[in-house]
Amino acid sequence: MSLTFNTVEQTVPTPKTRISVEDPLAVDNFSWDLAARLKAYGVKHDSRVVIVCIGTDRSTGDCLGPLVGSKLTTSPGHNFIVYGTLDEPVHASNLHQKLADIQANHPDAVVIAVDACLGHLENVGCVSIGDGSLQPGAGVNKSLPSVGQLHIAGVVNVGGFMEYLVLQNTRLHLVMRLADLITEGLLKTAQILTNEETRSC
């Protein structure tokens, strides 16, 4: 479970991008931004990119990650390696083991962490894309390992008070909209990388 997140700064960090689900160009802006960040890591269409979708299906607000994972695993047109679905979620109890599996099986992959978070009222319904790791559980004082070279976080509700209860009472409709935006943005990112590779040949 991740209620807030911290990033690990790189040498020249790119400012985070915030995109609202209400923006008619949300998917385009998401994919252009993420594709640029991935290219900065040398990622091409055939590079190994692992998407770690963190969360649990036992909480409406915290099921964003597993929803994205499930949508990606049933969508064609990408080469992403996906960890974390509704059927097999990645959460606090198994995160250490899943990260060890990723390190063992995909040691050279770029890892993108996807998770829900709570934030200020004006940011609810926004997706944040940034460089650096995501720190799951930081908002509830859990000591969990950082995840990813890049992170994607969807603000599902307002934070600051009784976070667990807030997550339980988060509207599934908003979480689904955020999951659709992130999934469609990731799929379009894969398409951008493939198209640019084709043009360069």
C-alpha positions as CSV (number, residue, x, y, z in Angstrom):
1,M,0.0,0.0,0.0
2,S,1.3,3.4,-0.9
3,L,-0.3,6.6,0.4
4,T,2.4,9.0,-0.4
5,F,5.6,8.6,-2.4
6,N,9.1,10.0,-2.4
7,T,11.4,10.1,-5.4
8,V,15.1,9.4,-5.5
9,E,16.6,12.3,-7.5
10,Q,18.9,11.6,-10.4
11,T,21.8,13.8,-11.5
12,V,19.6,16.0,-13.7
13,P,16.0,15.2,-12.6
14,T,13.2,16.2,-14.9
15,P,10.3,17.9,-13.1
16,K,7.3,15.7,-12.4
17,T,4.3,15.9,-14.7
18,R,0.8,16.1,-13.4
19,I,-2.1,15.1,-15.7
20,S,-5.8,15.3,-14.9
21,V,-8.2,12.6,-16.0
22,E,-10.4,15.5,-17.1
23,D,-7.9,16.7,-19.7
24,P,-9.0,15.7,-23.2
25,L,-5.3,15.3,-24.1
26,A,-4.5,13.3,-21.0
27,V,-3.4,10.1,-22.8
28,D,-1.3,12.0,-25.4
29,N,0.4,14.1,-22.7
30,F,1.0,11.0,-20.6
31,S,2.6,9.0,-23.4
32,W,4.7,11.9,-24.8
33,D,6.1,12.6,-21.3
34,L,6.8,8.9,-20.4
35,A,8.3,8.1,-23.8
36,A,10.7,11.0,-23.3
37,R,11.7,9.8,-19.9
38,L,12.2,6.3,-21.1
39,K,14.3,7.4,-24.0
40,A,16.5,9.3,-21.6
41,Y,17.3,5.8,-20.1
42,G,18.2,4.5,-23.6
43,V,14.9,2.5,-23.8
44,K,13.9,1.4,-27.3
45,H,10.8,-0.6,-28.4
46,D,12.5,-3.9,-27.8
47,S,14.1,-3.0,-24.4
48,R,13.1,-4.7,-21.3
49,V,10.8,-2.5,-19.2
50,V,9.2,-3.9,-16.1
51,I,5.9,-2.3,-14.8
52,V,5.4,-3.0,-11.1
53,C,1.8,-2.3,-10.2
54,I,1.6,-2.0,-6.4
55,G,-1.6,-2.3,-4.4
56,T,-4.3,-4.7,-3.2
57,D,-7.8,-5.6,-4.4
58,R,-9.0,-5.6,-0.8
59,S,-9.2,-1.8,-0.8
60,T,-11.1,0.3,-3.4
61,G,-8.6,3.2,-3.2
62,D,-5.5,0.9,-3.3
63,C,-6.6,-1.3,-6.2
64,L,-5.3,1.2,-8.8
65,G,-2.0,-0.6,-9.4
66,P,-3.5,-4.1,-9.7
67,L,-6.2,-2.8,-12.1
68,V,-3.5,-1.3,-14.3
69,G,-1.6,-4.6,-14.2
70,S,-4.6,-6.6,-15.1
71,K,-5.5,-4.3,-18.0
72,L,-2.0,-4.4,-19.4
73,T,-1.7,-8.2,-19.2
74,T,-4.8,-8.5,-21.4
75,S,-3.8,-5.8,-23.9
76,P,-1.8,-6.5,-27.0
77,G,0.7,-4.1,-28.6
78,H,3.4,-3.8,-25.9
79,N,6.5,-5.6,-24.6
80,F,6.2,-4.6,-21.0
81,I,6.8,-7.2,-18.3
82,V,4.1,-6.8,-15.8
83,Y,4.1,-7.6,-12.0
84,G,1.0,-7.0,-10.0
85,T,-2.5,-7.8,-11.1
86,L,-5.9,-8.3,-9.4
87,D,-5.2,-12.0,-9.4
88,E,-1.6,-11.8,-8.2
89,P,-1.2,-8.4,-6.5
90,V,2.1,-6.9,-5.4
91,H,1.7,-5.5,-1.9
92,A,3.5,-5.0,1.4
93,S,3.6,-8.7,2.3
94,N,5.3,-9.9,-0.9
95,L,7.1,-6.8,-2.2
96,H,10.6,-7.8,-1.1
97,Q,10.2,-11.2,-2.8
98,K,8.8,-9.7,-6.0
99,L,11.7,-7.2,-6.3
100,A,14.2,-10.0,-5.7
101,D,12.5,-11.9,-8.6
102,I,12.7,-8.9,-10.9
103,Q,16.4,-8.4,-10.0
104,A,17.1,-12.1,-10.7
105,N,15.1,-12.4,-13.9
106,H,15.4,-8.9,-15.4
107,P,18.6,-7.3,-13.9
108,D,19.1,-4.8,-16.8
109,A,15.4,-3.7,-17.1
110,V,14.1,-0.2,-16.5
111,V,11.5,-0.5,-13.8
112,I,8.4,1.7,-13.6
113,A,6.4,1.7,-10.3
114,V,2.7,2.3,-10.5
115,D,0.6,3.0,-7.4
116,A,-2.2,4.9,-5.8
117,C,-1.6,7.8,-3.4
118,L,-3.5,10.3,-1.4
119,G,-2.9,14.0,-1.9
120,H,-4.4,17.6,-1.8
121,L,-8.0,18.0,-2.9
122,E,-7.0,19.9,-6.0
123,N,-4.9,17.0,-7.2
124,V,-7.4,14.3,-6.7
125,G,-8.0,12.6,-10.1
126,C,-4.5,13.4,-11.4
127,V,-1.7,11.2,-12.4
128,S,1.8,12.1,-11.6
129,I,4.8,10.9,-13.6
130,G,8.3,11.4,-12.3
131,D,11.9,10.3,-12.3
132,G,13.1,8.3,-9.3
133,S,11.8,5.6,-7.1
134,L,8.4,5.3,-5.4
135,Q,8.4,4.6,-1.7
136,P,5.4,2.4,-0.9
137,G,3.9,2.7,2.6
138,A,5.6,6.0,3.4
139,G,2.3,7.6,4.4
140,V,1.5,4.9,7.0
141,N,5.1,4.6,8.4
142,K,5.8,1.3,6.8
143,S,9.4,0.4,6.0
144,L,9.3,-0.9,2.5
145,P,11.9,-0.9,-0.3
146,S,11.9,1.8,-2.9
147,V,10.7,0.7,-6.3
148,G,11.6,1.8,-9.8
149,Q,13.7,4.2,-11.8
150,L,10.5,5.9,-12.8
151,H,7.1,6.2,-11.0
152,I,3.5,6.8,-11.9
153,A,1.1,7.7,-9.1
154,G,-2.6,8.3,-9.3
155,V,-4.1,10.5,-6.6
156,V,-7.3,8.7,-5.7
157,N,-8.5,10.7,-2.7
158,V,-7.6,13.4,-0.1
159,G,-4.8,12.6,2.4
160,G,-3.9,13.8,5.9
161,F,-6.5,12.1,8.1
162,M,-7.6,8.5,8.7
163,E,-5.9,7.3,5.5
164,Y,-7.0,3.7,5.7
165,L,-10.6,4.7,6.1
166,V,-10.3,7.2,3.2
167,L,-8.9,4.5,0.9
168,Q,-11.7,2.1,1.8
169,N,-14.3,4.8,0.9
170,T,-12.7,5.9,-2.3
171,R,-15.0,5.9,-5.3
172,L,-14.2,3.0,-7.7
173,H,-15.4,5.1,-10.6
174,L,-12.5,7.5,-10.2
175,V,-10.0,4.6,-9.6
176,M,-11.2,3.0,-12.9
177,R,-10.8,6.3,-14.8
178,L,-7.3,6.7,-13.5
179,A,-6.5,3.0,-14.3
180,D,-7.8,3.5,-17.9
181,L,-5.7,6.7,-18.3
182,I,-2.5,5.0,-17.1
183,T,-3.1,1.8,-19.1
184,E,-3.9,3.7,-22.3
185,G,-0.9,6.0,-21.7
186,L,1.4,3.1,-21.3
187,L,0.1,1.4,-24.4
188,K,0.5,4.6,-26.4
189,T,4.0,5.0,-25.0
190,A,4.9,1.6,-26.4
191,Q,3.5,2.6,-29.7
192,I,5.5,5.8,-29.8
193,L,8.8,3.9,-29.1
194,T,7.9,1.4,-31.8
195,N,7.1,4.0,-34.4
196,E,10.2,6.0,-33.7
197,E,12.3,2.8,-34.0
198,T,10.6,2.1,-37.4
199,R,11.3,5.5,-38.7
200,S,15.0,5.3,-37.8
201,C,15.5,2.1,-39.7
